[in-house]
């Protein structure tokens, strides 16, 4: 899988939604290898879009299509207040089946994991506990960047259920949470309360 993480300040949630609808109608029909996207605008105006392709070649071919160029010329400046950042990666891990179009709430986490092997071992050991403690978690993916940095996208049934179950995790997975915090340096969370899922 190949993922593009696009981030910036949104002009407005409405402008982002209009641009997304236009892309769906005008570009997606010819975007071979496009697997899906997750996007939205957080309360502070931060806009995030994670687009997934079968591989880098498919993404590059799409970027070169005239339909994509025309769409970006029409909507690029109306979506973001200033130039967005683009981060790409072919190193993507899916867990619990990956993303879900049934999600009512999406949380994007960015940070760094110094010991990737230790993190993989931890997640393998605690997956059953996590699924029992967090029935609201539908799945997710982790996009790896240079130097152990990552962008993680987690899909939840709803924000209310996610917050409620998060609050009780200390009772059921206290030791595991402490181990997790030793492994992961989280720089920020971006909450998408009205995610756009394609």
Backbone torsions as a table, in degrees:
resi	resn	phi	psi	omega
1	UNK	NA	147.8	176.1
2	UNK	-123.1	131.0	-176.8
3	UNK	-124.5	141.4	173.0
4	UNK	-115.2	127.9	175.7
5	UNK	-109.0	116.3	-178.6
6	UNK	-113.4	128.3	-174.0
7	UNK	-140.8	141.3	176.9
8	UNK	-173.1	-169.9	174.5
9	UNK	-95.7	126.0	-177.5
10	UNK	-76.5	141.7	170.0
11	UNK	-63.2	-45.2	175.3
12	UNK	-168.5	154.7	175.1
13	UNK	-59.3	-34.3	-179.0
14	UNK	-65.4	-41.0	179.2
15	UNK	-65.3	-39.2	177.6
16	UNK	-63.4	-42.8	-179.5
17	UNK	-64.4	-40.7	179.3
18	UNK	-64.7	-41.2	178.9
19	UNK	-65.4	-39.8	178.7
20	UNK	-64.6	-40.9	179.0
21	UNK	-65.6	-38.0	178.5
22	UNK	-66.6	-39.9	178.4
23	UNK	-63.9	-42.3	-179.9
24	UNK	-59.5	-39.9	-176.6
25	UNK	-81.1	-37.1	-169.8
26	UNK	-99.1	-32.3	-171.8
27	UNK	-109.6	-40.7	-174.5
28	UNK	-55.8	-38.3	-179.2
29	UNK	-58.3	-23.1	-179.1
30	UNK	-110.9	3.7	-176.4
31	UNK	-86.9	78.7	179.7
32	UNK	-64.3	135.9	-179.8
33	UNK	86.5	-1.8	177.1
34	UNK	-74.8	126.0	-177.1
35	UNK	-99.0	-26.8	-178.8
36	UNK	152.1	172.3	179.0
37	UNK	-148.0	155.8	176.4
38	UNK	-132.0	129.4	-179.1
39	UNK	-151.5	174.8	177.7
40	UNK	163.9	177.9	-178.4
41	UNK	-124.9	124.6	178.8
42	UNK	-77.8	171.1	-176.2
43	UNK	-60.8	-30.1	-179.4
44	UNK	-87.4	6.7	178.6
45	UNK	91.7	-1.9	176.5
46	UNK	-68.5	126.6	178.2
47	UNK	-108.6	134.8	178.7
48	UNK	-130.3	136.7	173.7
49	UNK	-134.6	124.2	177.2
50	UNK	-113.9	111.5	179.8
51	UNK	-105.1	137.0	-176.4
52	UNK	-118.8	131.9	177.8
53	UNK	-125.5	161.8	179.5
54	UNK	-61.0	-37.6	179.4
55	UNK	-163.1	175.7	-178.1
56	UNK	-61.9	-39.9	-178.6
57	UNK	-59.2	-40.5	179.4
58	UNK	-65.1	-41.0	179.0
59	UNK	-65.6	-43.3	180.0
60	UNK	-66.0	-37.9	177.1
61	UNK	-64.1	-38.8	178.5
62	UNK	-66.1	-41.9	179.8
63	UNK	-61.1	-27.7	-177.8
64	UNK	-86.3	-8.1	-177.4
65	UNK	-72.3	142.5	179.0
66	UNK	-61.9	-30.9	178.6
67	UNK	-64.4	-39.2	178.4
68	UNK	-67.5	-42.1	178.9
69	UNK	-62.0	-45.9	-179.5
70	UNK	-63.3	-40.1	179.2
71	UNK	-63.9	-44.6	-178.1
72	UNK	-66.5	-38.8	178.3
73	UNK	-63.7	-33.9	-178.9
74	UNK	-80.7	-31.7	-170.2
75	UNK	-121.3	-16.2	-175.4
76	UNK	-55.2	-47.1	-177.1
77	UNK	-76.4	-20.0	-178.3
78	UNK	-87.0	-17.0	-178.3
79	UNK	-84.2	-45.8	-170.1
80	UNK	-114.2	140.8	175.0
81	UNK	-89.8	80.7	-174.6
82	UNK	108.9	166.5	-177.5
83	UNK	-66.3	131.8	175.7
84	UNK	-79.8	165.0	173.7
85	UNK	-98.1	147.5	178.6
86	UNK	-122.7	125.7	175.9
87	UNK	-126.7	129.9	-175.7
88	UNK	-121.1	151.9	179.6
89	UNK	-159.2	141.1	170.9
90	UNK	-98.8	2.4	-176.8
91	UNK	-105.6	94.8	-173.4
92	UNK	-131.5	128.9	175.3
93	UNK	-107.4	134.2	173.3
94	UNK	-105.6	146.5	174.6
95	UNK	-137.7	147.5	-177.5
96	UNK	53.1	40.7	175.6
97	UNK	88.7	-1.4	-179.9
98	UNK	85.4	-155.9	-178.0
99	UNK	-71.2	166.3	-178.7
100	UNK	-140.7	129.2	176.1
101	UNK	-74.1	-4.5	177.5
102	UNK	-86.7	-2.5	-175.5
103	UNK	-68.6	137.6	173.1
104	UNK	-102.2	-6.2	-178.2
105	UNK	-152.4	134.9	178.7
106	UNK	-128.5	134.9	176.3
107	UNK	-119.4	125.4	177.0
108	UNK	-101.4	126.7	-179.9
109	UNK	-117.0	135.2	177.1
110	UNK	-125.7	139.2	-178.8
111	UNK	179.0	-149.3	-175.6
112	UNK	-143.6	140.4	174.3
113	UNK	-123.4	113.0	-175.1
114	UNK	-73.9	-37.8	-176.4
115	UNK	-115.7	93.1	-175.5
116	UNK	-66.7	-37.6	179.7
117	UNK	-64.5	-41.1	178.7
118	UNK	-64.8	-36.8	178.6
119	UNK	-66.6	-41.8	178.5
120	UNK	-62.3	-40.9	178.3
121	UNK	-64.8	-43.8	179.5
122	UNK	-60.3	-46.2	-177.4
123	UNK	-66.9	-36.2	177.5
124	UNK	-65.3	-38.5	-177.9
125	UNK	-73.2	-28.1	-170.9
126	UNK	-111.0	4.6	-175.2
127	UNK	-59.7	-45.6	-178.5
128	UNK	-61.8	-41.6	178.1
129	UNK	-63.3	-42.5	-179.4
130	UNK	-62.6	-44.1	-179.2
131	UNK	-64.3	-35.3	178.3
132	UNK	-70.6	-39.6	-177.2
133	UNK	-79.4	-25.6	-174.3
134	UNK	-127.7	70.0	176.8
135	UNK	-64.9	-14.5	177.8
136	UNK	-76.3	-17.8	-178.5
137	UNK	-83.1	113.6	-175.6
138	UNK	-88.6	-21.1	-178.1
139	UNK	150.9	-175.7	179.8
140	UNK	-179.4	-177.5	176.9
141	UNK	-148.7	152.0	178.1
142	UNK	-123.2	123.5	-179.6
143	UNK	-102.7	120.8	-176.2
144	UNK	-92.2	137.5	175.9
145	UNK	-116.2	-177.4	-179.7
146	UNK	-64.0	149.1	173.1
147	UNK	70.0	24.4	179.7
148	UNK	78.8	5.2	177.9
149	UNK	-76.9	154.2	-175.9
150	UNK	-148.2	158.2	165.8
151	UNK	-122.0	122.1	-178.8
152	UNK	-113.8	137.6	179.9
153	UNK	-121.3	115.7	-179.5
154	UNK	-112.6	137.0	-174.6
155	UNK	-111.9	127.5	-175.9
156	UNK	-124.2	156.4	178.7
157	UNK	-61.4	-45.3	178.5
158	UNK	-160.1	160.4	178.2
159	UNK	-66.3	-39.5	-178.7
160	UNK	-60.4	-45.8	179.8
161	UNK	-68.4	-36.3	178.3
162	UNK	-63.7	-44.0	-179.2
163	UNK	-67.1	-40.2	-178.4
164	UNK	-64.9	-45.7	-178.7
165	UNK	-73.3	-32.0	175.8
166	UNK	-61.9	-38.1	-177.1
167	UNK	-67.6	-24.2	-177.8
168	UNK	-100.6	-0.3	-177.2
169	UNK	-65.1	-28.8	179.2
170	UNK	-62.3	-28.1	179.9
171	UNK	-77.9	-34.5	-174.0
172	UNK	-101.1	-24.3	-175.9
173	UNK	-138.0	41.1	-176.0
174	UNK	-59.7	-48.2	-179.1
175	UNK	-66.3	-39.4	-179.9
176	UNK	-66.9	-37.7	177.0
177	UNK	-63.0	-39.8	178.4
178	UNK	-63.9	-41.1	178.3
179	UNK	-65.2	-39.9	178.4
180	UNK	-59.9	-45.2	-178.0
181	UNK	-66.7	-24.6	174.9
182	UNK	-73.2	-27.4	-176.2
183	UNK	-89.9	-28.2	-169.5
184	UNK	-118.6	131.4	169.5
185	UNK	-103.5	110.5	-179.3
186	UNK	-95.5	124.8	177.8
187	UNK	-88.8	-37.6	179.1
188	UNK	-167.3	158.3	173.1
189	UNK	-115.9	138.7	176.5
190	UNK	-120.8	113.2	-175.7
191	UNK	-94.8	123.2	176.6
192	UNK	-107.8	97.2	-175.3
193	UNK	-81.0	-14.2	177.1
194	UNK	-133.6	67.3	-172.8
195	UNK	-69.2	148.0	174.0
196	UNK	-105.1	116.8	-173.1
197	UNK	-117.9	124.3	179.8
198	UNK	-124.5	NA	NA
